[in-house]
């Protein structure tokens, strides 16, 4: 019943408090001075982030400009940085397939760079997007690779989040012993846990595991603990999920009235924002519970709502699959275009070098050609002098 997306954002560019002043300053900076390519990319990415919430079109114009310069530099670090920011931008637009493609592209450039933390977040975001698309095997592969990096370079906060996402995958694949193992590793790894979002997530999963293994008291304890943290941060999606899990707990305990109560509480959170994954579970729990209470009209009503939402999710998934294929095609085309641009630049440089060499050779030949009459004339005068001396 846990279907959440906890994408971890690591933004490389800093946000500034005075946004309008900072925007004017950066745009004036572009007009006034000549900059290195690296500085230009940095300025364009800052402007991209500043406009991201208010003017998405302008935001993408700036990141596209950064990308054009990065391609010209052929610098893997700069190319990876731009691709990573593309990934974050598409996540904010809720276009996971495109985000995934850009994160994979970023990882290709950053894997061997000095940006270790950025590399870890590539692995983490790729693994989490794959988990959200039910691609559990590949999701685990990327998360474990990221875990190796995070442990090797001592990034404890990132290790904690990777353990959390690994435990979510094991829960969804019903491997509960592995789920608990990674949950406990996540909690024990960090000495201080001040991240309420993380704690709400990890305790919800732990509660759900104990529910599935029929340890109901432990389940309720951890689910209520998760609820405390979710209320503290007012996380609507997490509250919807936690209430669904409590509804499922009471259903398994044959307490159908409480199951209905918590399913309706979940809907109070999920309906306003049309969070279909949680609405689907709530409607199903309501249908099942009313069926157990012999209230066939209500059971049928909620089962119909469940089917409606299920169809919407199916349509979204198919649209997402098409978008994923389209994004992959677009990215491959873009990479081929980038490679062609790089090859064209290289060929142009080679052509210019050949032209320079040719010009030098022509100049040398001209100098040589012009020097021949002079040398012949000099030699003729020398022979003339020799003949005069011989005739004296």
N, C-alpha and C positions, 0 to 999 in steps of 0.2 A: 504493500500500500504506500510505500514511500516513493514518491516521484518528485524529486526536487532538483533544481539546478543551482548548484553553488559555484558559479564561475568565480575564480579568484583573479582579481584585477591587479596587475602590477604596472602602473603607469610610469614610464621612464621620464616623461616631461613633467615639470613642476607646474601646478596651478598657482596663480598669483591672486591676492585678495582684491586689488583694484583692477577689475577686469577691463573696463573701458579705457582706463589710463594705460594699462599694459598693452592693450590692442593698438591704441594710437602710437605708443612708443615703438612697438615692434614694426608696425607698418611704416612709420617714419624712418626707422632704422633701415628698412629695405630700400627706401628711396634715396637716403643720404649717402650711404657708404658702399664701398665694394667689400665683399665678404668672401671668405673661403667657402668651398662647397659644403664642408661640414657645418659651418656656422649658419649657412642658408637653410640647410635641412633642419637644424635645430629651431630656427625662427619659424619656418613653415609648420613644423609639428606643434610648436607652442600655439600658433594661431589656429591650427586645426582643432586642438583641444579646447581653446577658448570659445570657439564658435560651435562646438559639438552639440550643445544643448539647445541653442537658440536658432542656429541657421545651418542645418545639416548639409545643404548644398554647398555653401561657402566653405564649410569645414572640410568637405571632400575635395574641393578645389585646391585647398592648401596642402592636403596630404598627397594629392596627385602631383603637385609641383615638387614636393619633397622626393617623391618616387622618381620623377624624371631626372633630378640631379643625382640621386643615389645610383641610378642605372649608369649614368655617365662616369661616375667615380669607379665603378666596378669593385667597390669596397664591401666585402661581405658583412662587416659590422653595421654599416649604414643601411645596406639593403635589408638586413635582418630587422633592424630597428623600425624601418618604415613598414615592413610587412607585419610586424607585431602590432603596431598602431592601427593598421588596417583591420587586423583581427579584432581588436578591442572595439573599433568603430562599428563593425558589423554585429558584434555581440550586443552593443547598445541598441542597434536597430532591430534586434531579435532575428537576425539572419544567420543562424548557426552554421548552415552549410558553407556559406562564404567565409565566415569567421574561421571555421575549421581549416579550409584550404589555405588561408593566409597564415595561420599559426604553424601549419606544417611547412609552408614556404619559409617562414621566419626561422624555424628550427634548423632547416637545412643550412642557412647562412650563419646562425649563431652557435651551433653545436661546438665548434672548435674555437670560439672567440673567448675573450676575457670576461664577457658578460655572463657569468655563471648563473646569477639569480634570474636574469631574464630568460636564460635557457630553461631553468627549472620551471618557470611560469608557463613557458611554451608547452612543456610536457604536461603540466598540471591542467591547463586549459584544454589541450587536445584530449586528454584522458577523460575529463569531465564532460566535454561535448559528446564524445563517443558514448559515455555512460548514459547521457540523456537521450541518445538515439538508440539505446539498447544494444550497442555494439560492445558488449562486455569484454570479450577476449582482447580486442585491440585496445580498448580503454585501459585494461589492466597492464598491457604491455607498455604503454606510454607512461602510466603512473609509476610502474616499477623502475623504469629508466630514470624518471624524474627523481624518484626516491633515492636512487644510487648517487645522483649528483648532489642532492640536498644533504645527505648524510656525509658524503665525502668532503664537502666544503663547509659543513657545520651550520647550515641554515635551519635552525630548530623550528621556527614558525612555519616554514614551508613543509618540513617533515610532518608536522602535526596535521596540516591540511591534507597532505597526500594520504596519510593514514586514514583520515576521515573518509576521503573519496574511495579508497580501496575497500573500506568496510561497507560503504554503501553498495558497491558492486557485488560483494560477497552476499550481502543481505538479499539483493534482488535476484541472485542466482541460488538462494536458499541454502547457502553454506554457512550455517549459523555459528559453528565453532570458530571458523576463520573470521567471521564478522566480529565476534566478541574479542578475539585475539587482537585484531587491528584497532578496535575501539579502545581497548585498554592501553595499547601502545600509544595511541594518540593522546590519551589523557595523561599517561605517565611520562611521556617524552618531555613535555614542557614543564618547567618548575612552577611557573605562574601562568594561569589561564584567565586572561582578562577579556577574551574575545567571546562576547555573549552569543553572536551568530553561530560561532563554532560550537559552543556548548549546547545551544538549543538543538543543533543538528545532531551532534554526537549522542546526546542523551535520548533523543527521539528514536534513533536507530537502535540504541541499546534496549529501550523499552519495547520496541517492536519485536526484537529478537526474543526477549523473554515471553512476550505474548505468544509468539509462534511456537515456543517450546513449553507452553502451558504453565509458566511460572508467573501467575497473574499478579500476585502482590508486588513482586520485583518489577514487573512490567508497568503497573500503575505508578509505582514510586518514580521510576525514571521518566515516564511520560509527563507526569506532573512537574517534575524538575525541568524538563525541556520546555514545558509551557510557561514556567516562571521566567525563563530567560527570553522566550519569544515575546511575552507580554512586555517585558522591560524594554525591548528594542522595537516594539510594535511591528513585528514581522508578520504581515498578513498571510503570506503564503505558508510560512511555517506553522502559524496557528491553525490554518485550515488543515494541514497535514496531520498535526498532533491530535486535533479533535477527531479526525477520521480514524486514527490509530486507537484512540480511546473507545470510539464507537465499536470498532472491530473487537477490542478486548471484551467489552460487555456482551457483544453478540456471542462470543465463544463461551462466555459464562452463563449464557441463556437468559441474560437480563435484557430483554428486547426493548423495554421502555427507555432504559438509560442509553442503549445503543441508538435509538431514534433521537433522543435528546442531543447526543454529541454529534450525530450526523447532521442535524439541523444547525447546530452551532458552527460546524465546519462550513456549511452552505452560506451562513451569514458572512463569512470571510471570503469565500471563493466566488460567489455569484456576482458581486459588484464589479470585480475585475475579470470575470469570465475565465477563471482558472480551470480549464476543462478537465485536467487530470484529476484534480481533487473533487470536482463536481461529479465526475463519473463514479468515483468510489462512494461518495455520499449517497447518490441516488440508488446505487446497488445495495448499500447497507440498509437504506430505508425500505426498499422493496422486499428484501429478505426478512427484515424484522417484522414488517406488517403482515407478511405471509405467515410467519410463525404465530402471530397474534390472530390469525384467521380473518384479517381485514383485507379481503381480496381486492376491493375497489382501490384502496390506497396502494396496495402492493402493485396492482397493474399500472396505476397512474405513475408511480415512481420508476417502474420498469420501463415504461414508454419514454420518460425523461432520460433515463440511463441510455437507452438505445439511440435517442436523438444526439446526445453528447458524444456517444461512442462513434457515431457516424461523422460528426464534426472533427473528432480527433483523427479518424481514418483519413478524411479528406485533407486535413492539415499535414498528416504524415506523408501522403502521396505527393502533395504540393512541395513538401520539404525535400522529398527524394528527387523530384524533378529539378528543384532549385539547386540541390547538391550536385547533380549531374551537370547542370548549366554552369554552376560556379566552378566546377572542376574543369569544364571545357574552356570557360573564360580565362581561368588562371593559366591553363596550359597554353592558350593562345597568347596571353600576356607575356608568359615566360619566353615563348618562342619569339615574340616581338622584341622582348628585351635582349634575347640572344642575338637576334638579327641586327638590332641597333648597336650592340657591343661589337659584333663582327664588322658592321659597316664602318663604325668608328675606327676599328683596328685597320681595316682595309684603306680607309682614307688616310690614316697616319702613314701606313706603308707606302701609299701612292705619293704622299707629300715627300717622304724620305727618298723614294726613287727619283722623284722630280728634282730634288735638291742635288742628289748624286749626279744626275744627268746634266744639270746646269753646271756643276763644278767641272765635269768631264769636258763639256763644250767649251767652257772658259779656258781650261787647260789646253785643249786642242787649238783654240784660237790663238792663245799666247804662243803655242809651239809653231803654229802656221805663220804667225806674224814674225816670229824670231828667225825663221829659215832664210828669208831674203837678206836680213841683216847679217846673219852669220856667213852666208855665201858672199855678200859684198865685202865683208871684212876679210874673208879668206882670199878674195880676188885682189884686194889691195895689198895683202901680205905677199902674195905670189909676184905681184907687179914689182914690189920693192926688191924681192929676192932676184928677179931677172935683171933689174937695173944694176944691182950690185955685181952680178956675174958678168955683165957686159962692160964694166969699168976696168 
